[in-house]
Amino acid sequence: MKQLHRKDLFSWSEFNPERNLDFHSVLWVRADGNVLIDPLPLSAHDQNHLRQLGGAQFIIVTNSDHCRDAFHIAKVTGAVVYGPAGERDSFPLICEHWLHDNQEIVPGLVAYQLNGSKTPGELALVLDQSTLITGDLIRSHVGGELSILPEAKLTDAVQAKQSVKRMASLHGIKTVLVGDGWPLFNQGGEALKALASLL
């Protein structure tokens, strides 16, 4: 796994030829149990790295299209799985907990519900009020710029754009770690505001 902009954050990735970009997963290492977000399959190297870093106690899946390898990793690590409350009735994974808007999952990590995306109640996560971690709605196909899912994939374009504008209004965001595309380690808040201004 690759270390990110903080010593307690790591990521591993998988290139998707169809979309010509990387998919990403995030690991937050913490004393009270590590958190995995949208976990992709782990290579043998990354499995070993995860064990060295203390395994995983929590898995958060931002939307049903990002279940990825969560079931298998939860089985191996014993991690508790959290999913979006908006998909509770149709989610393909069994989740021990369902996350609602503005809910603190563990100290320092808050879930926000994004409406109008391709799945109901997609989640975005904010870590320590400064790092935004997104699933599908907010992405980055071009380095240094954020974009939104194509309108044809949105269930409600108006709500989706309002959700992006809400994220852009959060104070203190410096980094945006997208599920799909390029991460923005610096000036993420400015990139969010630039995206919102176009919607």
Secondary structure, 3 states (H helix, E strand, C coil): CEECCCCCEEEEEEEECCCCEEEEEEEECCCCCCEEECCCCCCHHHHHHHHHCCCCCEEECCCHHHCCCHHHHHHHHCCEEEEEHHHCCCCCCCCCEEECCCEEEECCEEEEEECCCCCCCEEEEEECCCEEECCCCEEECCCCCCEECCHHHCCCHHHHHHHHHHHHCCCCCCEEECCEECCECCCHHHHHHHHHHHC
